[in-house]
Amino acid sequence: MRQDIDVFLRECRKEYRKAGLEFKYIHVMEIGKKGARHHHLVVNKIDTEILQRCWYKAYEGHNRVKVFPLDDSGNYAELASYLIKYTGTHKKGTDGALQGKRWNCSKNLVRPEPEYHIISDREYFKKEPKAIKGYYVDKNSVSMGVHSPEYYGYGYLRYTLVKITDRGS
């Protein structure tokens, strides 16, 4: 599996270079519950015919590439949890592991720094987090509680804001 994906990624880099684009990806290898071996990739936008051509160079004549475009929300927590759902069940270490890490990515990905805002304890007791203009609060991301005593019992409220995109225009 590793050799085949290496060929595929190398071919993708060539094709992206020809198209004048920079190739960015996140890759996960997976063995399903019934033993089906497959790859999950998130790549930057390019024509699907080009991806299919690259795939056939790696897996000559086997299967097809299934492409699902991402939405514009920027909130991909559910996608990330789907990508690594079975990776924890694979054998650990060098014997039987599919790869060293649960996922791999290209070196040119920009990793944003999370923003932290310290709020006073009075603000903590507001039950619902408020979204700022142009954003909404992801209800699945809201987490509220009190840190353990070694942290002096400080309360916390953690949530994710998702940018609203204008799709009607």
Rosetta constraint file for C-alpha pairs under 8 A:
AtomPair CA 1 CA 5 HARMONIC 6.23 0.50
AtomPair CA 1 CA 29 HARMONIC 7.90 0.50
AtomPair CA 2 CA 6 HARMONIC 6.14 0.50
AtomPair CA 2 CA 98 HARMONIC 7.74 0.50
AtomPair CA 2 CA 99 HARMONIC 7.75 0.50
AtomPair CA 3 CA 7 HARMONIC 6.39 0.50
AtomPair CA 4 CA 8 HARMONIC 6.31 0.50
AtomPair CA 4 CA 58 HARMONIC 5.27 0.50
AtomPair CA 4 CA 59 HARMONIC 6.72 0.50
AtomPair CA 5 CA 9 HARMONIC 6.00 0.50
AtomPair CA 5 CA 58 HARMONIC 7.00 0.50
AtomPair CA 6 CA 10 HARMONIC 6.09 0.50
AtomPair CA 7 CA 11 HARMONIC 6.19 0.50
AtomPair CA 7 CA 57 HARMONIC 7.45 0.50
AtomPair CA 7 CA 58 HARMONIC 5.32 0.50
AtomPair CA 8 CA 12 HARMONIC 6.16 0.50
AtomPair CA 8 CA 54 HARMONIC 5.66 0.50
AtomPair CA 8 CA 55 HARMONIC 5.67 0.50
AtomPair CA 8 CA 57 HARMONIC 6.96 0.50
AtomPair CA 8 CA 58 HARMONIC 5.17 0.50
AtomPair CA 9 CA 13 HARMONIC 6.19 0.50
AtomPair CA 10 CA 14 HARMONIC 6.47 0.50
AtomPair CA 11 CA 15 HARMONIC 6.27 0.50
AtomPair CA 11 CA 54 HARMONIC 5.42 0.50
AtomPair CA 11 CA 57 HARMONIC 7.70 0.50
AtomPair CA 12 CA 16 HARMONIC 6.00 0.50
AtomPair CA 12 CA 23 HARMONIC 7.30 0.50
AtomPair CA 12 CA 51 HARMONIC 6.94 0.50
AtomPair CA 12 CA 54 HARMONIC 6.04 0.50
AtomPair CA 13 CA 17 HARMONIC 6.06 0.50
AtomPair CA 13 CA 22 HARMONIC 7.85 0.50
AtomPair CA 13 CA 23 HARMONIC 5.81 0.50
AtomPair CA 14 CA 18 HARMONIC 6.29 0.50
AtomPair CA 15 CA 19 HARMONIC 6.29 0.50
AtomPair CA 15 CA 50 HARMONIC 7.17 0.50
AtomPair CA 16 CA 20 HARMONIC 6.18 0.50
AtomPair CA 16 CA 21 HARMONIC 5.01 0.50
AtomPair CA 16 CA 22 HARMONIC 6.18 0.50
AtomPair CA 16 CA 23 HARMONIC 5.87 0.50
AtomPair CA 16 CA 46 HARMONIC 7.83 0.50
AtomPair CA 17 CA 21 HARMONIC 5.61 0.50
AtomPair CA 17 CA 22 HARMONIC 6.64 0.50
AtomPair CA 17 CA 23 HARMONIC 7.72 0.50
AtomPair CA 23 CA 43 HARMONIC 7.36 0.50
AtomPair CA 23 CA 44 HARMONIC 6.73 0.50
AtomPair CA 23 CA 106 HARMONIC 7.90 0.50
AtomPair CA 24 CA 43 HARMONIC 5.69 0.50
AtomPair CA 24 CA 44 HARMONIC 5.77 0.50
AtomPair CA 24 CA 105 HARMONIC 7.65 0.50
AtomPair CA 24 CA 106 HARMONIC 5.65 0.50
AtomPair CA 24 CA 108 HARMONIC 6.60 0.50
AtomPair CA 24 CA 109 HARMONIC 6.40 0.50
AtomPair CA 25 CA 41 HARMONIC 6.60 0.50
AtomPair CA 25 CA 42 HARMONIC 5.40 0.50
AtomPair CA 25 CA 43 HARMONIC 4.39 0.50
AtomPair CA 25 CA 44 HARMONIC 6.75 0.50
AtomPair CA 25 CA 105 HARMONIC 5.51 0.50
AtomPair CA 25 CA 106 HARMONIC 5.49 0.50
AtomPair CA 25 CA 109 HARMONIC 7.79 0.50
AtomPair CA 26 CA 41 HARMONIC 5.55 0.50
AtomPair CA 26 CA 42 HARMONIC 5.15 0.50
AtomPair CA 26 CA 43 HARMONIC 6.70 0.50
AtomPair CA 26 CA 103 HARMONIC 7.10 0.50
AtomPair CA 26 CA 104 HARMONIC 5.81 0.50
AtomPair CA 26 CA 105 HARMONIC 4.23 0.50
AtomPair CA 26 CA 106 HARMONIC 6.68 0.50
AtomPair CA 27 CA 39 HARMONIC 7.11 0.50
AtomPair CA 27 CA 40 HARMONIC 5.77 0.50
AtomPair CA 27 CA 41 HARMONIC 4.56 0.50
AtomPair CA 27 CA 42 HARMONIC 6.67 0.50
AtomPair CA 27 CA 103 HARMONIC 5.74 0.50
AtomPair CA 27 CA 104 HARMONIC 5.16 0.50
AtomPair CA 27 CA 105 HARMONIC 5.92 0.50
AtomPair CA 28 CA 39 HARMONIC 5.80 0.50
AtomPair CA 28 CA 40 HARMONIC 5.12 0.50
AtomPair CA 28 CA 41 HARMONIC 6.47 0.50
AtomPair CA 28 CA 83 HARMONIC 6.67 0.50
AtomPair CA 28 CA 84 HARMONIC 7.29 0.50
AtomPair CA 28 CA 102 HARMONIC 6.76 0.50
AtomPair CA 28 CA 103 HARMONIC 4.80 0.50
AtomPair CA 28 CA 104 HARMONIC 6.54 0.50
AtomPair CA 29 CA 37 HARMONIC 7.62 0.50
AtomPair CA 29 CA 38 HARMONIC 6.11 0.50
AtomPair CA 29 CA 39 HARMONIC 4.58 0.50
AtomPair CA 29 CA 40 HARMONIC 6.37 0.50
AtomPair CA 29 CA 87 HARMONIC 7.82 0.50
AtomPair CA 29 CA 98 HARMONIC 6.86 0.50
AtomPair CA 29 CA 99 HARMONIC 7.84 0.50
AtomPair CA 29 CA 103 HARMONIC 7.48 0.50
AtomPair CA 30 CA 37 HARMONIC 5.83 0.50
AtomPair CA 30 CA 38 HARMONIC 5.46 0.50
AtomPair CA 30 CA 39 HARMONIC 6.03 0.50
AtomPair CA 30 CA 40 HARMONIC 7.64 0.50
AtomPair CA 30 CA 86 HARMONIC 6.66 0.50
AtomPair CA 30 CA 87 HARMONIC 6.37 0.50
AtomPair CA 30 CA 98 HARMONIC 7.84 0.50
AtomPair CA 31 CA 35 HARMONIC 5.50 0.50
AtomPair CA 31 CA 36 HARMONIC 5.39 0.50
AtomPair CA 31 CA 37 HARMONIC 4.45 0.50
AtomPair CA 31 CA 38 HARMONIC 6.42 0.50
AtomPair CA 31 CA 86 HARMONIC 7.32 0.50
AtomPair CA 31 CA 90 HARMONIC 7.83 0.50
AtomPair CA 32 CA 36 HARMONIC 5.06 0.50
AtomPair CA 32 CA 37 HARMONIC 6.48 0.50
AtomPair CA 32 CA 38 HARMONIC 7.95 0.50
AtomPair CA 32 CA 86 HARMONIC 6.98 0.50
AtomPair CA 40 CA 83 HARMONIC 6.83 0.50
AtomPair CA 46 CA 50 HARMONIC 7.38 0.50
AtomPair CA 46 CA 51 HARMONIC 7.73 0.50
AtomPair CA 47 CA 51 HARMONIC 6.94 0.50
AtomPair CA 48 CA 52 HARMONIC 6.20 0.50
AtomPair CA 48 CA 67 HARMONIC 7.24 0.50
AtomPair CA 49 CA 53 HARMONIC 6.21 0.50
AtomPair CA 50 CA 54 HARMONIC 6.33 0.50
AtomPair CA 51 CA 55 HARMONIC 6.13 0.50
AtomPair CA 51 CA 65 HARMONIC 7.28 0.50
AtomPair CA 52 CA 56 HARMONIC 6.29 0.50
AtomPair CA 52 CA 64 HARMONIC 6.86 0.50
AtomPair CA 52 CA 65 HARMONIC 5.86 0.50
AtomPair CA 53 CA 57 HARMONIC 6.54 0.50
AtomPair CA 54 CA 58 HARMONIC 6.67 0.50
AtomPair CA 55 CA 59 HARMONIC 5.92 0.50
AtomPair CA 55 CA 60 HARMONIC 7.55 0.50
AtomPair CA 55 CA 64 HARMONIC 7.76 0.50
AtomPair CA 55 CA 65 HARMONIC 7.22 0.50
AtomPair CA 56 CA 60 HARMONIC 4.47 0.50
AtomPair CA 56 CA 61 HARMONIC 5.63 0.50
AtomPair CA 56 CA 62 HARMONIC 6.98 0.50
AtomPair CA 59 CA 63 HARMONIC 7.97 0.50
AtomPair CA 72 CA 165 HARMONIC 6.85 0.50
AtomPair CA 73 CA 162 HARMONIC 6.51 0.50
AtomPair CA 73 CA 163 HARMONIC 6.22 0.50
AtomPair CA 73 CA 164 HARMONIC 6.74 0.50
AtomPair CA 73 CA 165 HARMONIC 6.72 0.50
AtomPair CA 74 CA 162 HARMONIC 6.97 0.50
AtomPair CA 74 CA 163 HARMONIC 7.33 0.50
AtomPair CA 75 CA 162 HARMONIC 6.29 0.50
AtomPair CA 76 CA 80 HARMONIC 6.22 0.50
AtomPair CA 77 CA 81 HARMONIC 6.28 0.50
AtomPair CA 78 CA 82 HARMONIC 6.17 0.50
AtomPair CA 79 CA 83 HARMONIC 6.17 0.50
AtomPair CA 80 CA 84 HARMONIC 6.53 0.50
AtomPair CA 81 CA 85 HARMONIC 5.92 0.50
AtomPair CA 84 CA 88 HARMONIC 7.32 0.50
AtomPair CA 84 CA 102 HARMONIC 6.93 0.50
AtomPair CA 84 CA 103 HARMONIC 7.68 0.50
AtomPair CA 86 CA 90 HARMONIC 7.17 0.50
AtomPair CA 87 CA 102 HARMONIC 5.92 0.50
AtomPair CA 88 CA 102 HARMONIC 7.62 0.50
AtomPair CA 90 CA 96 HARMONIC 7.49 0.50
AtomPair CA 90 CA 97 HARMONIC 6.31 0.50
AtomPair CA 90 CA 98 HARMONIC 7.45 0.50
AtomPair CA 91 CA 95 HARMONIC 7.25 0.50
AtomPair CA 91 CA 96 HARMONIC 5.39 0.50
AtomPair CA 91 CA 97 HARMONIC 5.12 0.50
AtomPair CA 92 CA 96 HARMONIC 7.01 0.50
AtomPair CA 92 CA 97 HARMONIC 5.42 0.50
AtomPair CA 93 CA 97 HARMONIC 5.94 0.50
AtomPair CA 93 CA 100 HARMONIC 7.56 0.50
AtomPair CA 94 CA 100 HARMONIC 7.68 0.50
AtomPair CA 105 CA 109 HARMONIC 7.51 0.50
AtomPair CA 119 CA 123 HARMONIC 6.33 0.50
AtomPair CA 119 CA 124 HARMONIC 7.04 0.50
AtomPair CA 120 CA 124 HARMONIC 6.69 0.50
AtomPair CA 121 CA 125 HARMONIC 7.09 0.50
AtomPair CA 121 CA 154 HARMONIC 7.96 0.50
AtomPair CA 121 CA 155 HARMONIC 7.06 0.50
AtomPair CA 122 CA 126 HARMONIC 7.82 0.50
AtomPair CA 124 CA 155 HARMONIC 6.79 0.50
AtomPair CA 124 CA 156 HARMONIC 6.68 0.50
AtomPair CA 124 CA 157 HARMONIC 6.48 0.50
AtomPair CA 129 CA 137 HARMONIC 7.30 0.50
AtomPair CA 129 CA 159 HARMONIC 7.56 0.50
AtomPair CA 130 CA 137 HARMONIC 7.17 0.50
AtomPair CA 131 CA 135 HARMONIC 5.86 0.50
AtomPair CA 131 CA 136 HARMONIC 5.21 0.50
AtomPair CA 131 CA 137 HARMONIC 5.64 0.50
AtomPair CA 131 CA 161 HARMONIC 6.80 0.50
AtomPair CA 132 CA 136 HARMONIC 7.31 0.50
AtomPair CA 134 CA 163 HARMONIC 6.03 0.50
AtomPair CA 134 CA 164 HARMONIC 5.54 0.50
AtomPair CA 135 CA 161 HARMONIC 5.95 0.50
AtomPair CA 135 CA 162 HARMONIC 5.29 0.50
AtomPair CA 135 CA 163 HARMONIC 4.38 0.50
AtomPair CA 135 CA 164 HARMONIC 5.22 0.50
AtomPair CA 136 CA 161 HARMONIC 5.57 0.50
AtomPair CA 136 CA 162 HARMONIC 5.38 0.50
AtomPair CA 136 CA 163 HARMONIC 6.61 0.50
AtomPair CA 136 CA 164 HARMONIC 6.86 0.50
AtomPair CA 137 CA 159 HARMONIC 7.02 0.50
AtomPair CA 137 CA 160 HARMONIC 5.99 0.50
AtomPair CA 137 CA 161 HARMONIC 4.76 0.50
AtomPair CA 137 CA 162 HARMONIC 6.30 0.50
AtomPair CA 138 CA 142 HARMONIC 7.09 0.50
AtomPair CA 138 CA 159 HARMONIC 7.05 0.50
AtomPair CA 138 CA 160 HARMONIC 5.66 0.50
AtomPair CA 138 CA 161 HARMONIC 6.13 0.50
AtomPair CA 138 CA 162 HARMONIC 6.58 0.50
AtomPair CA 139 CA 159 HARMONIC 7.89 0.50
AtomPair CA 141 CA 158 HARMONIC 7.46 0.50
AtomPair CA 141 CA 159 HARMONIC 5.06 0.50
AtomPair CA 141 CA 160 HARMONIC 5.75 0.50
AtomPair CA 142 CA 157 HARMONIC 7.30 0.50
AtomPair CA 142 CA 158 HARMONIC 5.71 0.50
AtomPair CA 142 CA 159 HARMONIC 4.37 0.50
AtomPair CA 142 CA 160 HARMONIC 7.13 0.50
AtomPair CA 143 CA 156 HARMONIC 7.96 0.50
AtomPair CA 143 CA 157 HARMONIC 5.79 0.50
AtomPair CA 143 CA 158 HARMONIC 5.00 0.50
AtomPair CA 143 CA 159 HARMONIC 6.27 0.50
AtomPair CA 144 CA 155 HARMONIC 7.56 0.50
AtomPair CA 144 CA 156 HARMONIC 5.63 0.50
AtomPair CA 144 CA 157 HARMONIC 4.44 0.50
AtomPair CA 144 CA 158 HARMONIC 6.25 0.50
AtomPair CA 145 CA 155 HARMONIC 5.67 0.50
AtomPair CA 145 CA 156 HARMONIC 5.54 0.50
AtomPair CA 145 CA 157 HARMONIC 6.78 0.50
AtomPair CA 146 CA 153 HARMONIC 5.71 0.50
AtomPair CA 146 CA 154 HARMONIC 5.59 0.50
AtomPair CA 146 CA 155 HARMONIC 4.13 0.50
AtomPair CA 146 CA 156 HARMONIC 5.98 0.50
AtomPair CA 147 CA 151 HARMONIC 6.05 0.50
AtomPair CA 147 CA 152 HARMONIC 7.40 0.50
AtomPair CA 147 CA 153 HARMONIC 5.02 0.50
AtomPair CA 147 CA 154 HARMONIC 5.44 0.50
AtomPair CA 147 CA 155 HARMONIC 6.09 0.50
AtomPair CA 147 CA 156 HARMONIC 7.26 0.50
AtomPair CA 148 CA 152 HARMONIC 6.99 0.50
AtomPair CA 148 CA 153 HARMONIC 5.49 0.50
AtomPair CA 148 CA 154 HARMONIC 7.87 0.50
AtomPair CA 149 CA 153 HARMONIC 4.88 0.50
